[in-house]
Amino acid sequence: MEVREKQSGKVILILCQVLIFLLVLLLVVWFLFLNKDDTEKNSNEDRVAVSDSTEDSDASGMEVSEADEDDESEALITGVNTTTSANIYNGGFLATDASVSTLFYRGDDHYLYRSDPDLCNEELLLQKTVNYINCVDGWLYLYNATDACVVRITTDGDNYEVLYQGTSHEVNVYGNWIYFCVDNDGIYRMEKDGSNVTKLASGSIWYLNVTDNGLYYEVSTDRSLRSCGLDGSDQKILLSEGVYETLAYGDSIYILCIWCQYTLSLSL
């Protein structure tokens, strides 16, 4: 009897262990099944999110493309210059057309070249030392340092015209006018065909910034910062000394002085 009871007890123990093992196995399978559903659900949501994001990105890309086309059309119609005063008074060695499909630049030999944006198909346009390149409405306006004159040349290099004879710097095309500095003389402007040359301000002038609000410039003899209207009117001294560099950008003009660096509003 005792032997039978011991054997019966062992059988019951084994059955309990088997049942526990099966229960644990069932729980594991159930947990994996639930986790798989959650993973597939999250994956589907991620795919939907990525799809929506891609569609939004495509739509955004279309909007940007349309905006670029509008900007390009406006630049071509209104004759907006693709360079800036800051680029000009740093030498103006590079300009582009309104569509940014062609580069115009001073080469290593200081001559005027044109090329594709990837610098392929390079073509020599003018075998003269050039500075201050502006590109507006199919014309390049620049300074020919070899012959000391302000000139314009068509972007294909076929037509060349001298607009002003004299040592000059910082040639800026703005609206219907060309603004430039004559060495140790002052600021001048003329129409884009070289007519109606007018002196706007006197002095040894550098860092000429041409803006909608007028002209901002430095007189190097006394290191003063001055301004005037686009026609030379309303001349003001903004800072009487200590100015070394100026940059008009956005709604401010940035000034580097001997003692500090600060900004002024262009409405001054």
PyMOL commands that set and color helices and strands:
alter all, ss='L'
color gray80, all
select helices_A, chain A and resi 2-78+85-89
alter helices_A, ss='H'
color red, helices_A
select strands_A, chain A and resi 94-96+103-106+112-115+123-126+130-136+139-144+149-154+160-165+168-174+177-182+186-191+198-202+205-211+214-219+224-228+236-239+243-249+252-257+261-265
alter strands_A, ss='S'
color yellow, strands_A
deselect
rebuild
show_as cartoon
